Amino acid sequence: MSDLESSLRDLLVIPSVSGEEDAIADYVVARLATKSDWRVDRVGNTVIAHRDGGPGPRLLLCGHLDTVPGDQGVDEDTDCFYGLGVCDMKGGLAVMLSLADRHCALPMTMVFYPCEEVAFERNGLHLLGPAEAMVADHDLAVLLEPTDGVVELGCQGSLRLRLELAGRRAHTSRPWMGVNAIDRVGELLARATDFERRRPLLAGVHFQESLSPTRVESFVANNVVPDRARLWLNYRFAPDLSGEQALEQLFEWLRPVLGDDDSLEAEEVVEGAAPVQEGFEALIESAGQVRAKLGWTDVSFLSSLGVPSVNFGPGDPLLAHGGNERLEKVKLHSSLETLASWIDSVAASV
């Protein structure tokens, strides 16, 4: 078994559900501490490893340590590894650890961080404290999210909107005496269905917006027409819009079916990240395919620090969180070689 495959097997047997990353952080520290050319620091369960190099672009690689809940374990056959988090994103972590074994003439930092899969405010990459300035001081970054070996540019923003719709109570034997708030949900959903889901072309790739109802609540009693209904919408907006612009656009579209007694609240607004190709041309050429990241990733955070970033890593994102994660060994190895080749090409261009 190769060192890369051995690393992935080790990572897969370590439980690391969000909030319980102590053991996997210990493992990463122990692996990197054996390398004399790497300086390793730890902020909680965020592990920051840095290696000095000669002149040239400063490279940053990032990957999250946590997984969603599920049955822990590892299995494999001739072609694949199977196990919780093998796609999202322990395959990427194994690639990072293998890259740490390789010589690189450029300065490089690796950040392994907890709690990416849970609430934004717990995300270890956003809780670096004084180390944030050091992370921001890089020229190019790769987030090793699962992309199935395709370079994915930028990411879409996410807006979670809660609407409370007013009605008027009545007995269900005389519903015409009231206004059923649940019926009003139907009116609003019909309006939302017609919302323009844009598909803008940015930096050579198409983004695809979506608007999805995710939750509905309404109840008083089984013989009462309800006077209140709550509806949650999730708007995934292209990164040519700010969160404020996305909220304004959505509100303007919904305004015709909202009344004076209705309320609207943006519970969460997470900015997207504009796509960039400059600096990553060799990575895109080696990967052979490039597309927009339709989900949200921490490329948004890295971009907010002024670090040009892309998503690239092993693992099919369509299998993430599905309970049937698998990673083909050939794709694990090809992701490592593609990243290593890109790093060499950046160094050679200095």
C-alpha positions in Angstrom: 0.0 0.0 0.0 1.3 3.5 -0.9 1.9 6.1 1.7 -1.0 8.0 0.3 -3.4 5.1 0.7 -2.0 4.3 4.1 -2.7 7.9 5.2 -6.2 7.7 4.0 -6.8 4.4 5.8 -5.5 6.0 9.0 -7.7 9.0 8.7 -10.9 7.0 7.9 -10.6 4.9 11.2 -10.4 8.1 13.3 -13.9 9.4 14.3 -14.1 13.1 13.6 -17.7 14.2 13.6 -18.0 18.0 13.9 -17.0 19.1 17.4 -15.0 15.9 18.0 -11.9 16.5 16.0 -9.3 16.2 18.9 -8.0 12.7 17.8 -7.7 13.5 14.1 -6.0 16.9 14.9 -3.6 14.9 17.1 -2.8 12.6 14.2 -2.1 15.4 11.8 0.2 17.1 14.3 2.1 13.9 14.9 2.5 13.3 11.1 3.8 16.8 10.4 5.9 17.1 13.5 8.3 14.4 12.2 9.3 16.7 9.3 12.1 19.1 10.2 11.3 21.6 7.5 7.7 22.2 8.7 6.7 24.5 11.6 3.5 23.3 13.2 1.1 25.4 15.3 -2.3 24.5 16.7 -5.2 26.8 17.5 -7.8 24.6 19.3 -8.2 21.8 16.8 -7.0 23.9 13.8 -3.6 22.7 12.7 -1.4 25.2 10.8 1.7 24.0 9.2 4.2 26.2 7.4 7.3 25.5 5.4 9.6 28.3 4.3 10.9 28.4 0.7 12.7 30.6 -1.7 11.3 33.5 -3.6 8.0 33.1 -5.4 4.3 32.9 -4.8 3.2 31.8 -1.3 0.9 28.8 -1.6 -1.9 27.8 0.8 -3.7 24.5 1.0 -6.8 24.0 3.2 -9.0 21.1 4.3 -11.5 20.5 7.0 -11.1 17.7 9.5 -14.7 17.0 10.4 -17.4 14.7 8.9 -21.1 14.6 9.2 -22.5 12.0 11.7 -22.5 8.4 10.5 -21.1 4.9 11.0 -17.3 5.1 11.3 -15.0 2.6 9.6 -13.1 1.8 6.5 -13.3 -0.8 3.8 -11.6 -1.2 0.5 -11.3 -3.4 -2.6 -8.9 -3.4 -5.5 -10.3 -0.2 -6.9 -11.9 1.9 -4.1 -11.9 3.0 -0.5 -15.2 3.1 1.3 -16.1 4.9 4.5 -17.6 8.0 6.2 -15.9 11.1 4.9 -13.7 9.4 2.3 -15.1 12.0 -0.2 -15.8 14.9 2.1 -13.0 15.2 2.7 -10.5 12.7 4.1 -9.3 11.9 0.6 -8.2 15.6 0.3 -6.6 15.5 3.8 -4.5 12.5 2.7 -3.4 14.3 -0.4 -2.3 17.3 1.7 -0.3 15.1 4.0 1.4 13.4 1.0 2.2 16.8 -0.5 4.0 17.7 2.8 6.4 14.8 2.1 7.4 16.3 -1.3 10.1 18.9 -1.9 8.8 22.3 -2.9 10.9 25.4 -3.5 8.1 27.7 -2.7 6.8 28.8 0.7 3.7 26.8 1.6 1.1 26.7 4.4 -1.4 24.0 5.1 -4.4 24.5 7.3 -6.4 21.6 8.7 -9.5 22.9 10.5 -12.6 21.7 12.4 -16.4 22.3 12.2 -16.8 23.1 8.5 -20.0 20.9 8.4 -21.9 22.8 11.1 -22.9 26.4 11.9 -20.8 29.1 10.2 -19.8 30.6 13.6 -18.1 27.3 14.7 -15.9 26.9 11.6 -12.3 26.7 12.7 -11.0 28.5 9.6 -12.9 31.6 10.7 -11.6 31.4 14.2 -7.9 31.7 13.6 -7.4 34.9 15.7 -4.0 36.4 15.1 -3.1 33.6 12.7 -5.7 35.0 10.2 -3.3 37.7 9.1 -0.7 35.0 8.3 -3.3 33.0 6.3 -4.2 36.2 4.4 -0.6 36.7 3.4 -0.6 34.1 0.6 -0.8 34.5 -3.2 -2.7 31.4 -4.3 -4.9 28.9 -2.4 -6.5 25.5 -3.1 -9.3 24.3 -0.9 -9.3 20.5 -1.2 -13.1 20.0 -1.2 -14.3 17.0 -3.2 -14.6 18.0 -6.9 -14.0 14.6 -8.5 -10.7 15.9 -9.9 -12.3 18.9 -11.6 -11.2 22.5 -10.9 -14.3 24.3 -9.5 -14.1 28.1 -9.6 -15.5 30.5 -6.9 -18.7 29.5 -5.1 -22.3 30.7 -4.9 -23.6 32.6 -2.0 -26.4 31.4 0.3 -29.4 33.3 1.7 -31.8 31.7 4.2 -35.0 33.7 4.4 -37.9 33.2 6.9 -41.3 34.6 6.0 -44.2 34.8 8.5 -47.5 35.1 6.7 -50.6 36.4 8.4 -54.1 35.1 8.1 -57.3 35.2 10.2 -58.5 32.4 12.4 -61.8 30.7 11.9 -63.6 27.5 12.7 -63.1 24.8 10.0 -66.9 24.4 9.7 -66.9 28.1 8.5 -63.5 28.6 6.9 -64.8 31.5 4.8 -65.0 33.6 7.9 -61.2 33.5 8.1 -58.1 33.7 5.9 -56.1 30.4 5.9 -52.4 31.2 6.2 -51.5 27.9 4.7 -53.4 28.9 1.5 -51.2 32.0 1.5 -48.1 29.8 1.6 -49.3 28.2 -1.7 -49.6 31.7 -3.2 -46.1 32.6 -2.2 -44.7 29.2 -3.4 -46.3 29.8 -6.8 -44.6 33.2 -7.0 -41.3 31.7 -5.9 -41.6 29.1 -8.7 -41.6 31.8 -11.3 -38.5 33.5 -9.8 -35.8 34.1 -12.4 -33.0 31.6 -11.6 -30.1 33.2 -13.4 -27.3 31.4 -15.1 -24.6 34.0 -15.5 -21.3 33.3 -17.3 -18.4 34.5 -15.1 -14.7 34.0 -15.8 -15.6 31.4 -18.4 -17.9 29.2 -16.3 -21.7 29.2 -15.9 -23.2 29.5 -12.4 -26.7 28.2 -11.8 -28.9 29.9 -9.2 -31.6 28.1 -7.3 -34.5 29.0 -4.9 -35.8 26.2 -2.7 -38.5 26.0 0.0 -36.9 24.1 2.8 -39.4 24.2 5.7 -43.1 25.1 6.4 -44.8 25.5 9.8 -48.4 26.2 10.6 -50.8 24.8 13.2 -53.4 25.9 15.8 -55.7 23.0 16.2 -57.3 20.4 14.0 -60.6 22.4 13.9 -59.0 25.9 13.4 -58.1 27.7 10.2 -54.6 28.9 11.1 -53.8 32.6 11.2 -50.0 32.2 11.0 -47.7 30.2 8.7 -43.9 30.3 8.4 -42.0 29.4 5.3 -38.2 29.2 4.9 -36.5 29.7 1.5 -32.9 29.0 0.5 -31.6 31.2 -2.3 -28.3 30.1 -3.8 -27.1 33.2 -5.7 -24.3 33.7 -8.2 -21.2 35.5 -7.0 -21.8 38.6 -9.2 -24.4 39.6 -6.5 -23.6 40.5 -3.0 -25.7 39.1 -0.2 -27.4 42.5 0.2 -28.2 42.6 -3.5 -29.5 39.0 -3.5 -31.8 39.8 -0.6 -33.1 42.9 -2.3 -33.7 41.1 -5.5 -35.6 38.3 -3.8 -37.7 40.6 -1.7 -38.7 42.7 -4.7 -39.9 39.6 -6.5 -42.0 38.4 -3.5 -43.4 41.9 -2.6 -46.6 41.6 -4.7 -47.8 38.6 -2.6 -46.8 40.0 0.8 -49.2 41.9 3.0 -48.7 44.7 5.6 -48.9 42.2 8.5 -46.4 39.7 7.0 -42.8 39.7 8.1 -39.6 38.7 6.4 -36.2 38.0 8.0 -32.9 37.0 6.5 -31.7 34.4 9.1 -28.4 33.8 7.3 -26.6 35.5 4.5 -23.3 34.0 3.3 -21.4 35.7 0.6 -20.2 33.9 -2.5 -16.8 34.1 -4.1 -16.0 35.4 -7.6 -14.3 32.9 -9.9 -10.6 33.3 -10.8 -8.4 31.5 -13.2 -5.2 33.6 -13.1 -2.5 31.6 -11.4 -4.3 28.3 -11.8 -4.0 27.9 -15.6 -1.7 24.9 -15.3 -3.9 23.3 -12.7 -6.9 23.7 -15.0 -5.0 22.3 -18.0 -3.7 19.3 -16.0 -7.2 18.6 -14.5 -8.6 18.8 -18.0 -12.0 20.3 -16.9 -13.2 23.5 -15.1 -16.6 24.5 -13.9 -18.4 26.7 -11.4 -18.8 25.7 -7.8 -22.6 25.7 -7.3 -22.5 25.0 -3.6 -20.9 27.2 -0.9 -17.3 26.5 0.3 -14.6 28.3 2.3 -13.2 29.7 -0.9 -15.6 32.5 0.0 -13.7 33.1 3.3 -10.3 32.9 1.6 -11.4 35.3 -1.1 -12.6 37.7 1.5 -9.1 37.8 2.8 -7.8 38.7 -0.6 -6.4 35.2 -1.5 -7.2 34.0 -5.0 -8.6 30.5 -4.5 -10.1 27.5 -6.2 -11.7 24.2 -5.2 -9.9 21.0 -6.2 -9.8 17.6 -4.6 -10.5 13.9 -4.9 -14.0 12.5 -4.3 -17.3 12.8 -6.0 -19.3 15.6 -4.4 -22.5 13.9 -5.3 -21.6 11.1 -2.9 -20.8 13.4 0.0 -23.0 12.9 3.1 -24.9 10.1 1.4 -23.9 7.2 3.6 -22.4 5.4 0.6 -19.2 7.4 0.1 -16.4 5.8 -2.0 -13.3 7.1 -3.6 -11.6 5.4 -6.5 -7.9 4.8 -5.8 -6.9 6.0 -9.3 -8.6 9.3 -8.7 -7.0 9.7 -5.3 -3.5 9.3 -6.9 -4.3 11.5 -9.9 -5.4 14.3 -7.6 -2.1 14.2 -5.8 -0.2 14.2 -9.0 -2.2 17.0 -10.5 -1.6 19.2 -7.5 2.0 18.3 -7.3 2.5 19.1 -11.0 0.8 22.5 -10.6 3.0 23.4 -7.6 6.1 22.4 -9.7 4.9 24.6 -12.6 4.3 27.6 -10.3 7.8 27.1 -8.9 9.3 26.8 -12.3 7.7 30.1 -13.4 9.6 32.1 -10.8 
